[in-house]
Amino acid sequence: ALDVVGLRTGPTARGALAFALLAAAAVPLLVGRRWRFGWAVRAWTLAVAGGAVVWAREQGNLDLHTPRAGVVLAPAAAGLVLAVALGVAVFDLDVRGRSWRFGARRLVVAVGALALVASTASVVAGAVDGRWTAPRDDDAGLLGPVQEHVSAGGSRVLWVGDPGLVPGGDGWDLGGGLAFTAAPRAVPAVPDLWPATTGAGADRLRRALDAAVERRTTRLGRQLAPLGVEYVAVPRRLAPSDPAALSHRPDALVGALAEQLDLQRLAVDPGLVLYRNAAFDPDRDGAVPTTGPGAGGHRVALAIQVGLWLVAGAVLLRMRFGAPGPPPEARHPRRAPAPRPVAAATDPPAPATAPEPEPTPAPAGGTPAEADPVPVGAPE
């Protein structure tokens, strides 16, 4: 549960520093107002939902097939990042803009800022050597002789264990938090990463492993030989040089394999349990058709996927570099405004308006007398 809360899906996050991001994301919940507080609640809901799904899967309470923990926790991390970003808006609108006193709100923001800086310490430490704490070797270099033997005999290697440690992807679910996959090589390669649906061969492998874990057989090798399995590998670390502790999830499986009478333990590395199937006969059981992930029609499916990517790339190139269409002005030409009439230079000038006659002043002590009309042509 602590790994889920701290978003620790690998060795990069260390100790209590992984929980510092939670303190920074809690700032808008504590001092946020209005839309800042509402969006902070949504962000934390997304984070809690993603963490709950991963925790339920790790506890075996979720029967649904879900991606790896890192994929499911990605939306949860996005929610925490949104909450941290809201903390900046909270400081600007709800703390600094309300008062200049150094009170509880400013103290919460200061603690959140320090927590955000502290949360980056593990990332900086992992990036110092440029390897991000990745192991310096892998199982492929450790199983070189096994690869030569498998290639010569046409057999396969059955990998069983923690889904996060089994190479070649998640494989098929075995129950109890374990997964298994089989490949015609020592370590699954790129063709084996293609997910496959459960077939008859996968069901037979699952039944054989279940019988061994439930102590219903001591001859697991005899059941695996017809399926072309010559080696059984149980990884307990990510790589031989991985300093992490051994995974205890496949303890029951390792104990069951130790009780099988037709499996021989090979000492290779403390982090890898390897058995050779003594019941396997190369002349009788070799060159069995592959039934693991990457078998069957993986080439057709891979060709379809590559074709779809090529079509998508062609469409994007067409949209980006294709011949541009006519501009909007050419498709919808605008009408030019009608010219205003301008007076010509030869037009006669407008007649001047005669001034209005001034009123006759009235004589003293009376009103102005109305003048008699003068007949036309009469002398004035």
C-alpha positions as CSV (number, residue, x, y, z in Angstrom):
1,A,0.0,0.0,0.0
2,L,2.9,2.4,0.7
3,D,4.3,1.8,-2.7
4,V,0.9,2.7,-4.3
5,V,0.6,5.9,-2.2
6,G,4.1,6.9,-3.0
7,L,3.7,6.0,-6.7
8,R,6.8,3.8,-6.4
9,T,6.7,1.5,-9.4
10,G,10.5,1.2,-9.7
11,P,13.7,1.8,-7.8
12,T,13.9,5.5,-8.7
13,A,11.7,6.8,-5.9
14,R,13.4,6.3,-2.5
15,G,12.1,6.4,1.1
16,A,9.9,9.1,2.5
17,L,10.8,11.6,-0.3
18,A,8.3,9.8,-2.5
19,F,5.5,11.0,-0.2
20,A,6.6,14.7,-0.4
21,L,4.5,15.1,-3.6
22,L,1.4,14.3,-1.7
23,A,2.0,17.2,0.7
24,A,2.5,19.6,-2.2
25,A,-0.7,18.4,-3.8
26,A,-2.7,18.9,-0.6
27,V,-2.2,22.7,-0.6
28,P,-5.3,23.5,-2.8
29,L,-7.4,21.2,-0.6
30,L,-6.4,23.0,2.6
31,V,-6.5,26.7,1.5
32,G,-8.2,26.7,-1.9
33,R,-11.4,28.5,-2.6
34,R,-14.1,28.4,-5.2
35,W,-13.1,26.8,-8.5
36,R,-9.6,26.0,-7.2
37,F,-11.0,23.9,-4.4
38,G,-13.5,22.2,-6.8
39,W,-10.8,21.2,-9.3
40,A,-8.5,20.1,-6.5
41,V,-11.2,17.6,-5.3
42,R,-11.5,16.3,-8.9
43,A,-7.7,15.9,-9.1
44,W,-7.5,14.0,-5.9
45,T,-10.5,11.8,-6.9
46,L,-8.6,10.8,-10.0
47,A,-5.5,10.0,-8.0
48,V,-7.3,8.0,-5.3
49,A,-9.2,6.0,-8.0
50,G,-6.1,5.0,-9.8
51,G,-4.3,4.0,-6.6
52,A,-7.3,2.0,-5.4
53,V,-7.4,0.0,-8.6
54,V,-3.7,-0.9,-8.3
55,W,-4.0,-1.7,-4.6
56,A,-7.1,-4.0,-5.2
57,R,-5.2,-5.8,-8.0
58,E,-2.1,-6.3,-5.8
59,Q,-4.3,-7.7,-3.0
60,G,-6.0,-10.1,-5.4
61,N,-9.5,-8.5,-4.9
62,L,-9.8,-7.4,-8.6
63,D,-10.4,-10.2,-11.1
64,L,-10.4,-7.9,-14.1
65,H,-7.4,-7.8,-16.4
66,T,-5.7,-4.5,-16.0
67,P,-2.4,-3.1,-17.4
68,R,0.7,-2.9,-15.3
69,A,0.8,-0.8,-12.2
70,G,2.8,1.9,-13.9
71,V,0.2,2.3,-16.6
72,V,-2.7,2.5,-14.1
73,L,-0.9,4.9,-11.9
74,A,-0.2,7.3,-14.7
75,P,-3.7,9.0,-14.5
76,A,-3.2,9.1,-10.7
77,A,0.1,10.9,-11.2
78,A,-1.6,13.3,-13.6
79,G,-4.2,14.1,-10.9
80,L,-1.5,14.9,-8.4
81,V,0.3,17.1,-10.9
82,L,-3.0,19.0,-11.5
83,A,-3.4,19.5,-7.8
84,V,0.2,20.9,-7.5
85,A,-0.5,23.3,-10.4
86,L,-3.6,24.5,-8.6
87,G,-1.5,25.3,-5.6
88,V,0.2,28.0,-7.6
89,A,-3.2,29.5,-8.5
90,V,-4.2,29.2,-4.8
91,F,-1.2,31.2,-3.7
92,D,-1.8,33.9,-6.2
93,L,-5.6,34.3,-5.7
94,D,-6.5,32.9,-2.3
95,V,-3.4,33.8,-0.2
96,R,-1.4,36.7,-1.6
97,G,-4.4,38.6,-2.9
98,R,-6.3,38.4,0.4
99,S,-3.9,39.6,3.1
100,W,-0.2,40.4,3.6
101,R,-0.1,38.8,7.0
102,F,2.0,35.7,7.6
103,G,-0.7,33.4,8.8
104,A,-1.7,29.7,8.6
105,R,-2.4,29.9,4.9
106,R,1.0,31.2,4.0
107,L,2.6,28.6,6.3
108,V,0.7,25.8,4.4
109,V,1.9,27.1,1.1
110,A,5.5,27.4,2.3
111,V,5.4,23.8,3.5
112,G,3.9,22.6,0.2
113,A,6.7,24.4,-1.8
114,L,9.4,22.8,0.3
115,A,7.7,19.4,-0.2
116,L,7.6,19.9,-3.9
117,V,11.4,20.6,-4.0
118,A,12.1,17.6,-1.8
119,S,10.1,15.3,-4.0
120,T,12.5,15.8,-6.9
121,A,15.5,14.6,-4.9
122,S,15.0,11.0,-5.8
123,V,14.7,11.8,-9.5
124,V,18.0,13.9,-9.4
125,A,19.7,11.0,-7.6
126,G,18.6,8.5,-10.2
127,A,19.8,10.8,-13.1
128,V,23.3,11.3,-11.8
129,D,24.9,8.4,-13.6
130,G,22.5,8.5,-16.5
131,R,21.2,4.9,-15.9
132,W,18.2,5.8,-13.7
133,T,19.2,2.9,-11.4
134,A,18.7,0.4,-14.2
135,P,20.7,-2.9,-13.9
136,R,24.0,-3.1,-15.7
137,D,23.3,-6.6,-17.1
138,D,20.3,-8.9,-17.9
139,D,19.2,-12.5,-18.0
140,A,20.1,-12.9,-21.7
141,G,23.8,-12.6,-20.9
142,L,23.4,-15.0,-18.0
143,L,21.6,-17.7,-20.1
144,G,23.9,-17.8,-23.0
145,P,24.5,-21.6,-22.8
146,V,20.8,-22.2,-22.4
147,Q,20.2,-20.2,-25.6
148,E,22.6,-22.5,-27.5
149,H,20.9,-25.6,-26.2
150,V,17.4,-24.4,-26.9
151,S,18.3,-23.4,-30.5
152,A,19.9,-26.8,-31.2
153,G,17.1,-28.9,-29.7
154,G,14.1,-26.9,-30.9
155,S,12.7,-26.5,-27.3
156,R,11.3,-23.7,-25.3
157,V,11.8,-22.0,-21.9
158,L,8.9,-21.5,-19.6
159,W,9.0,-18.3,-17.5
160,V,6.8,-18.2,-14.5
161,G,6.7,-15.5,-11.7
162,D,5.9,-12.0,-10.8
163,P,4.4,-10.2,-13.9
164,G,6.8,-7.3,-13.3
165,L,9.8,-9.6,-13.5
166,V,8.8,-12.0,-16.2
167,P,10.5,-10.9,-19.4
168,G,8.4,-10.6,-22.5
169,G,5.4,-8.8,-21.1
170,D,2.7,-9.9,-18.8
171,G,2.1,-13.2,-20.5
172,W,-0.9,-15.3,-19.3
173,D,-2.4,-15.1,-15.8
174,L,-1.7,-18.0,-13.6
175,G,-3.4,-16.9,-10.4
176,G,-2.0,-15.8,-7.1
177,G,-0.4,-12.8,-8.7
178,L,1.8,-14.8,-11.0
179,A,2.0,-14.9,-14.8
180,F,3.7,-17.3,-17.3
181,T,5.0,-17.2,-20.8
182,A,6.9,-19.5,-23.1
183,A,9.3,-18.7,-25.9
184,P,11.5,-20.7,-28.3
185,R,14.6,-18.9,-26.9
186,A,16.3,-18.4,-23.6
187,V,14.8,-14.9,-23.0
188,P,11.7,-13.7,-24.9
189,A,12.5,-11.3,-27.7
190,V,10.4,-8.7,-29.6
191,P,8.2,-11.2,-31.5
192,D,7.2,-12.7,-28.1
193,L,6.0,-9.3,-26.8
194,W,2.9,-9.5,-29.0
195,P,-0.1,-10.5,-26.8
196,A,-1.9,-13.6,-27.7
197,T,-5.3,-15.0,-26.7
198,T,-5.4,-18.1,-24.6
199,G,-5.1,-21.3,-26.7
200,A,-5.0,-25.1,-26.0
201,G,-1.3,-25.0,-25.3
202,A,-1.7,-22.2,-22.8
203,D,-4.4,-24.1,-21.0
204,R,-2.3,-27.2,-20.7
205,L,0.6,-25.2,-19.3
206,R,-1.7,-23.6,-16.8
207,R,-3.1,-26.9,-15.7
208,A,0.3,-28.5,-15.3
209,L,1.6,-25.6,-13.2
210,D,-1.6,-25.6,-11.1
211,A,-1.1,-29.3,-10.4
212,A,2.5,-28.7,-9.2
213,V,1.6,-25.8,-7.0
214,E,-1.4,-27.7,-5.5
215,R,0.9,-30.7,-4.8
216,R,-1.1,-33.0,-7.1
217,T,1.9,-34.2,-9.0
218,T,5.7,-34.7,-8.6
219,R,6.3,-35.3,-12.3
220,L,5.8,-31.8,-13.7
221,G,8.5,-32.4,-16.3
222,R,6.6,-35.3,-17.9
223,Q,3.6,-33.0,-18.4
224,L,5.7,-30.1,-19.9
225,A,7.8,-32.3,-22.2
226,P,5.0,-32.8,-24.8
227,L,4.6,-29.0,-24.9
228,G,8.3,-28.6,-25.9
229,V,9.4,-27.1,-22.5
230,E,12.9,-28.0,-21.6
231,Y,13.7,-25.3,-19.1
232,V,11.6,-23.6,-16.4
233,A,12.8,-20.2,-15.1
234,V,11.4,-18.3,-12.1
235,P,12.9,-14.7,-11.9
236,R,13.1,-13.3,-8.4
237,R,14.9,-10.1,-9.4
238,L,14.8,-7.8,-12.5
239,A,18.4,-8.7,-13.4
240,P,21.4,-10.4,-11.9
241,S,23.0,-7.2,-10.7
242,D,19.7,-5.7,-9.3
243,P,20.3,-4.8,-5.7
244,A,16.6,-5.2,-4.8
245,A,15.4,-7.8,-2.4
246,L,14.2,-11.1,-3.8
247,S,10.5,-11.3,-4.7
248,H,8.6,-13.5,-2.4
249,R,5.5,-13.7,-4.5
250,P,6.6,-17.0,-6.3
251,D,7.7,-18.7,-3.0
252,A,4.9,-21.3,-3.2
253,L,5.9,-22.1,-6.8
254,V,9.6,-22.4,-6.0
255,G,8.8,-24.8,-3.2
256,A,6.6,-26.9,-5.6
257,L,9.3,-27.0,-8.2
258,A,11.8,-28.3,-5.7
259,E,9.6,-31.3,-5.0
260,Q,9.5,-32.4,-8.7
261,L,11.4,-35.6,-9.4
262,D,12.0,-34.9,-13.1
263,L,13.3,-31.4,-12.8
264,Q,17.0,-30.7,-12.2
265,R,18.1,-27.4,-10.5
266,L,20.8,-25.4,-12.3
267,A,22.8,-22.9,-10.2
268,V,23.0,-19.7,-12.2
269,D,22.2,-16.7,-10.0
270,P,20.4,-16.1,-6.6
271,G,17.9,-13.9,-8.4
272,L,16.9,-16.6,-11.0
273,V,15.6,-20.1,-10.2
274,L,16.3,-22.3,-13.2
275,Y,15.3,-26.0,-13.7
276,R,16.1,-28.3,-16.6
277,N,13.4,-30.8,-17.6
278,A,14.9,-34.3,-17.4
279,A,11.9,-35.8,-19.1
280,F,12.4,-33.8,-22.3
281,D,13.5,-35.8,-25.3
282,P,14.8,-33.6,-28.2
283,D,13.9,-36.4,-30.8
284,R,10.4,-36.9,-29.4
285,D,9.4,-33.5,-28.0
286,G,11.6,-31.0,-30.0
287,A,10.3,-28.6,-32.7
288,V,6.9,-28.3,-31.0
289,P,4.8,-25.4,-32.5
290,T,5.0,-22.4,-30.4
291,T,1.9,-21.6,-28.3
292,G,3.1,-18.7,-26.2
293,P,2.7,-15.0,-26.8
294,G,4.1,-14.2,-30.2
295,A,3.0,-17.5,-31.7
296,G,0.4,-18.2,-34.3
297,G,-0.6,-15.2,-36.4
298,H,1.7,-12.7,-34.7
299,R,3.3,-11.9,-38.1
300,V,-0.1,-11.1,-39.7
301,A,-1.1,-9.0,-36.7
302,L,2.3,-7.2,-36.8
303,A,1.9,-6.5,-40.5
304,I,-1.6,-5.1,-39.9
305,Q,-0.3,-2.8,-37.2
306,V,2.6,-1.6,-39.3
307,G,0.2,-1.0,-42.2
308,L,-2.1,1.1,-40.0
309,W,0.8,3.1,-38.8
310,L,1.9,3.8,-42.4
311,V,-1.6,4.9,-43.4
312,A,-1.8,7.2,-40.4
313,G,1.6,8.7,-41.3
314,A,0.5,9.2,-44.9
315,V,-2.6,11.0,-43.7
316,L,-0.6,13.3,-41.4
317,L,1.9,14.1,-44.1
318,R,-0.9,14.9,-46.5
319,M,-2.5,17.2,-44.0
320,R,0.8,18.9,-43.2
321,F,2.5,19.1,-46.6
322,G,-0.4,18.6,-49.1
323,A,-1.5,21.2,-51.7
324,P,-3.3,24.0,-49.8
325,G,-6.8,24.9,-50.9
326,P,-7.9,28.3,-52.1
327,P,-7.7,31.0,-49.4
328,P,-11.0,32.0,-47.8
329,E,-11.1,35.3,-49.8
330,A,-11.1,33.3,-53.0
331,R,-13.8,31.0,-51.9
332,H,-16.0,33.8,-50.6
333,P,-15.1,37.0,-52.4
334,R,-16.1,40.2,-50.7
335,R,-18.0,42.8,-52.7
336,A,-16.3,46.1,-52.9
337,P,-18.2,49.1,-51.5
338,A,-19.9,51.3,-54.1
339,P,-17.9,54.6,-54.8
340,R,-19.4,57.7,-53.5
341,P,-20.4,60.4,-56.1
342,V,-18.0,63.2,-56.5
343,A,-19.1,66.6,-57.9
344,A,-17.6,67.4,-61.4
345,A,-15.6,70.5,-61.9
346,T,-17.9,71.6,-64.7
347,D,-21.1,71.5,-62.6
348,P,-22.6,75.0,-62.1
349,P,-22.3,76.4,-58.7
350,A,-25.3,76.3,-56.5
351,P,-27.3,79.6,-56.4
352,A,-26.6,81.7,-53.5
353,T,-29.5,82.1,-51.0
354,A,-30.8,85.7,-50.8
355,P,-30.6,87.1,-47.3
356,E,-33.8,87.5,-45.4
357,P,-35.0,91.1,-45.0
358,E,-34.5,92.6,-41.6
359,P,-37.7,93.5,-39.8
360,T,-38.7,97.2,-39.9
361,P,-38.1,98.9,-36.6
362,A,-41.3,100.0,-34.9
363,P,-41.9,103.8,-34.3
364,A,-41.7,105.1,-30.9
365,G,-44.8,104.4,-28.8
366,G,-46.5,102.1,-31.3
367,T,-46.4,99.0,-33.4
368,P,-44.9,99.0,-36.8
369,A,-47.4,100.2,-39.4
370,E,-48.2,97.8,-42.2
371,A,-47.0,99.2,-45.6
372,D,-49.5,99.6,-48.3
373,P,-49.0,97.3,-51.2
374,V,-47.4,99.0,-54.2
375,P,-49.0,98.3,-57.6
376,V,-46.8,96.6,-60.1
377,G,-45.2,99.2,-62.4
378,A,-46.2,102.2,-60.2
379,P,-43.5,104.6,-59.4
380,E,-42.4,104.4,-55.8
